[in-house]
Amino acid sequence: MSQPDVSLSPLPLRGVVSGAQLRTHGVLPSRVAEQCRPGGAWQMLLPGVYLLHPGPPTGEERLHAALLYAGRPVLPSQRQNSAPYGEAMVTGAAALALHGFSAVPSLTALEVIDVLVPRTRRLRSTGCARLVRGHIMPRSQEITGLPVAPVPRALADALAQLGDAQLIGRLLTEAVRGGHCEPAALLRELNDARLLDRPHVVGAVDDLLAEGRALAEGRLYGLVRDGDLPDPLWNVELRLPGGPPLGGVDAYWPDQAVAVELDTRAPRHDEDTEWSRYARKRDHLERLGITVVHLTPRKLRESPEQQATVVRTALMAAADREPAAYVVVLPR
């Protein structure tokens, strides 16, 4: 029996297919081997993954190939009606390129494509596909039809391969300044990946925290302005007369005894200690009759009008409360 004319078969994935997909379209392994001979019309990019034209693959075709290789079904029973990429998703520098980062090379220029797979996946890195094993798989995002790791995870996987402090700094700054993610989410991923103690990451993280705080403060200024709230005292330290400091706050309305504090803490291994210190300060202020409004950078970015309402409500409620203790307000 003659082989079907492959050129007439509706082969999927823009010219990059797996061996399983070829078999589904009636193409036997002998025909694949024939087409992939030197000078043939096809070529094998990765084990079990084929490019259906001669010449170098495009960046997009390399992405498809890496995903098909990393996500191919393990057992024969899984090969029917399974997603072509399984749980695999693009991560690292390739994912950042798909997210629109300018500080990473183009997809064509990348030598390897990082692919995140479950830690139980028994498959080796090979060719352009470098497998990154994850204990916890994030929810992927679809970009150009491909499953892609969210920015915090992709950036953590990219930084794990880098030793250039300047490039790390550019990537972290672009992630925050470009609005790709909040600093807290990014630092949480870096902490989980145990990258926060690496010497070439420390300085970049400090710059990231400063960048994130500056953005959050700018959004807080905009919230007060656009929400028609009375002007507060900005970035002040509170203390009892003749007593020790009570702590600093980002905004304070002395007539209403309302304070706003931005939570831009970096998640570290001693996060519980940091949270306990924060909670003690907040409890102390509230025992003195000072209302503390806790805002995160994410809340300020995603729902500024709602956060303005929260602050406005706290200011209006001051008239119904007992007068707060007198505190000294000093510039921070």
C-alpha positions in Angstrom: 0.0 0.0 0.0 1.4 3.4 -0.9 1.9 6.2 1.7 -0.6 9.0 1.7 0.5 12.3 0.1 1.7 14.2 3.2 1.5 17.5 1.4 -2.2 17.1 1.1 -2.7 16.2 4.8 -3.8 19.0 7.1 -0.7 18.8 9.3 -0.9 21.0 12.4 1.3 23.5 14.2 2.7 25.5 11.3 5.2 22.9 10.1 6.4 21.5 13.5 4.9 18.2 14.5 5.6 15.3 16.8 5.9 11.7 15.7 2.6 10.9 17.4 0.9 13.6 15.4 2.4 12.3 12.2 1.1 8.8 13.0 -2.3 10.3 13.6 -2.2 11.7 10.0 -1.2 8.2 8.6 2.5 8.9 8.2 4.5 5.8 9.2 8.0 5.9 10.8 9.6 4.6 7.6 8.2 7.6 5.6 9.5 10.0 8.4 13.0 8.4 8.2 12.9 8.8 4.4 11.9 12.5 4.5 14.6 13.2 7.2 17.5 11.8 5.2 20.3 14.3 4.3 19.0 16.6 1.7 15.4 15.5 2.5 12.4 17.8 2.8 12.1 17.3 6.6 14.4 17.4 9.5 14.4 16.2 13.1 14.7 19.2 15.5 14.5 17.2 18.7 13.9 13.5 19.5 10.4 12.7 18.2 9.8 16.3 16.9 10.1 17.2 13.2 10.3 20.3 11.1 8.4 19.9 7.8 10.7 22.0 5.6 14.4 22.3 5.0 16.5 25.2 6.3 16.8 26.7 9.8 13.7 26.9 12.0 12.2 30.2 13.1 12.1 31.2 16.7 8.4 30.3 16.9 9.1 26.9 15.4 11.8 26.2 18.0 9.3 27.1 20.7 6.8 24.7 19.3 9.5 22.0 19.1 10.7 22.4 22.7 7.1 22.3 24.0 6.2 19.2 21.9 9.4 17.5 23.1 8.9 18.4 26.8 5.1 17.7 26.9 4.8 14.6 24.8 2.8 11.8 26.5 4.8 9.2 28.4 2.4 6.3 28.3 0.7 5.0 25.1 -2.7 5.3 26.9 -2.1 9.1 27.2 -1.4 9.7 23.5 -5.1 9.9 22.5 -6.9 13.2 23.0 -4.1 14.7 25.1 -3.0 18.3 24.9 0.0 18.5 22.6 2.1 20.2 25.2 0.9 18.4 28.3 1.7 20.5 31.4 4.8 22.0 29.8 5.1 25.7 29.4 7.8 28.1 28.2 9.8 29.8 30.9 13.0 31.7 31.4 14.4 34.1 28.8 12.1 32.8 26.1 9.0 33.4 28.2 10.2 36.9 29.0 10.7 37.6 25.2 7.1 36.5 24.7 6.0 38.8 27.5 7.6 41.7 25.6 10.8 42.2 27.6 13.4 44.3 25.7 16.4 43.2 27.9 16.4 39.7 26.6 17.5 38.4 23.2 15.0 37.7 20.5 13.6 34.2 20.2 15.7 33.6 17.2 18.9 34.6 19.0 18.3 32.4 22.0 20.4 29.3 22.0 18.1 27.3 24.3 14.4 27.4 25.1 13.7 26.8 28.8 10.6 24.7 29.3 9.0 24.2 32.8 7.8 20.7 33.5 6.6 18.9 36.7 9.5 17.6 38.8 8.4 14.0 38.2 8.9 14.3 34.4 11.5 11.8 33.4 13.0 13.5 30.4 16.4 15.0 29.7 17.4 18.4 28.3 18.6 18.1 24.7 19.3 20.3 21.7 17.5 23.6 22.1 15.2 22.4 24.8 16.4 22.9 28.4 14.0 21.4 31.0 13.4 23.2 34.2 11.7 21.1 36.8 9.1 22.7 39.2 7.8 21.4 42.5 4.8 23.6 42.1 3.5 24.4 38.6 2.1 27.9 38.1 -1.0 28.5 36.0 0.3 29.2 32.5 -0.7 32.2 30.4 -1.5 31.9 26.7 0.6 34.1 24.4 0.4 33.6 20.6 -1.3 30.3 21.3 1.5 29.0 23.5 1.5 28.1 27.2 3.9 30.6 28.9 4.9 30.9 32.6 3.8 34.1 34.3 6.4 36.8 34.6 7.5 36.2 38.2 8.2 32.5 37.6 9.8 33.1 34.2 12.1 35.7 35.6 13.1 33.5 38.5 14.0 30.7 36.1 15.9 33.2 33.9 17.9 34.6 36.8 18.9 31.1 38.0 20.9 30.9 34.7 22.5 34.3 35.0 25.6 35.7 36.7 25.6 39.2 35.2 24.5 41.6 37.9 23.8 44.4 35.5 21.6 42.3 33.3 19.8 41.0 36.4 19.2 44.6 37.5 17.8 45.5 34.0 15.4 42.6 34.0 14.1 43.3 37.5 13.7 47.0 36.8 11.9 46.3 33.5 9.6 43.8 35.3 8.4 46.4 37.8 8.7 49.7 35.8 7.0 48.0 32.8 4.0 46.9 34.9 4.6 43.2 34.2 4.3 42.3 37.9 4.4 43.6 41.4 7.7 43.5 43.4 6.1 41.4 46.1 5.1 38.6 43.7 8.5 38.7 42.0 10.4 38.6 45.3 8.3 35.7 46.5 9.3 33.7 43.5 13.0 34.6 44.0 12.7 33.5 47.6 11.1 30.2 46.7 13.8 29.6 44.1 16.5 30.4 46.8 18.0 33.2 44.8 17.8 36.0 47.3 21.1 35.0 48.9 23.1 35.0 45.8 25.7 37.8 45.8 25.0 39.0 42.3 21.2 39.2 43.1 21.4 41.1 46.4 22.2 44.6 44.9 19.6 44.2 42.2 16.9 43.2 44.7 17.7 46.3 46.8 17.2 48.5 43.7 14.0 46.6 42.9 12.6 47.3 46.3 13.4 51.0 45.9 11.8 51.0 42.4 8.7 49.2 43.7 8.3 51.6 46.7 8.8 54.7 44.5 6.0 53.4 42.2 3.7 52.6 45.1 4.3 56.0 46.6 3.5 57.7 43.3 0.2 55.7 43.1 -0.6 56.7 46.7 0.0 60.4 45.8 -2.3 60.0 42.8 -5.0 58.3 44.9 -5.1 61.3 47.3 -5.1 63.8 44.4 -7.6 62.0 42.2 -9.8 61.0 45.1 -10.2 64.6 46.3 -8.9 63.6 49.7 -7.4 66.2 52.1 -3.6 66.5 52.0 -1.9 64.3 54.6 1.6 64.6 56.1 3.8 62.4 53.9 6.4 59.9 55.1 6.4 60.8 58.8 7.5 59.0 62.0 5.1 58.9 65.0 6.1 58.9 68.6 4.6 59.5 72.0 5.9 62.8 73.7 9.1 61.9 75.4 8.7 58.3 74.5 10.2 55.8 72.0 9.3 55.9 68.3 6.0 54.3 67.3 7.1 53.7 63.8 6.9 55.4 60.4 3.9 55.7 58.2 3.5 56.8 54.5 0.7 59.2 55.1 -0.9 60.7 58.2 -3.9 62.9 58.8 -3.3 64.3 62.3 -6.8 65.8 62.7 -8.5 62.5 62.0 -5.7 60.3 63.5 -5.7 58.1 60.3 -2.5 56.6 58.9 -1.8 54.8 55.7 1.0 52.3 55.5 2.3 50.7 52.3 3.2 47.0 52.5 6.3 46.7 50.3 8.1 44.2 52.5 10.4 41.8 50.8 9.5 38.1 51.5 12.6 36.6 53.2 13.3 33.5 55.2 12.5 35.5 58.3 9.1 36.8 56.9 7.2 35.7 60.0 9.5 37.8 62.2 9.0 40.8 59.9 5.2 40.3 59.9 5.1 40.1 63.7 7.0 43.3 64.0 4.6 45.0 61.6 1.6 43.6 63.4 2.9 44.8 66.8 3.4 48.3 65.5 -0.1 48.4 63.9 -1.7 47.1 67.1 0.1 49.7 69.2 -1.0 52.5 67.0 -4.6 51.4 67.1 -4.6 51.0 70.9 -3.7 54.7 70.9 -6.8 55.5 68.8 -5.0 55.8 65.4 -6.6 54.1 62.5 -4.1 52.3 60.3 -5.1 51.7 56.6 -3.0 48.9 55.1 -2.5 49.2 51.4 -0.5 47.0 49.0 1.1 48.1 45.7 -1.2 45.6 43.9 -4.4 47.2 45.5 -3.2 50.6 44.5 -2.6 49.5 40.9 -5.7 47.4 40.4 -8.4 49.3 42.3 -7.3 52.9 43.2 -10.8 54.2 43.4 -11.8 51.5 45.8 -8.8 52.2 48.0 -9.6 55.9 47.9 -13.0 55.0 49.3 -11.4 53.0 52.1 -9.3 55.9 53.1 -12.2 58.4 52.8 -14.4 56.2 55.0 -11.7 56.0 57.7 -11.4 59.8 57.6 -15.1 60.3 57.9 -15.4 57.8 60.7 -13.0 59.8 62.8 -15.8 62.1 64.1 -17.5 59.1 65.7 -14.5 57.8 67.5 -12.9 58.8 70.9 -10.1 61.3 70.5 -6.8 59.6 69.8 -3.7 60.0 72.1 -1.5 62.9 71.2 1.5 61.9 69.2 4.5 63.8 68.0 4.9 63.8 64.2 8.4 64.0 62.8 9.7 63.8 59.2 11.1 60.4 58.3 
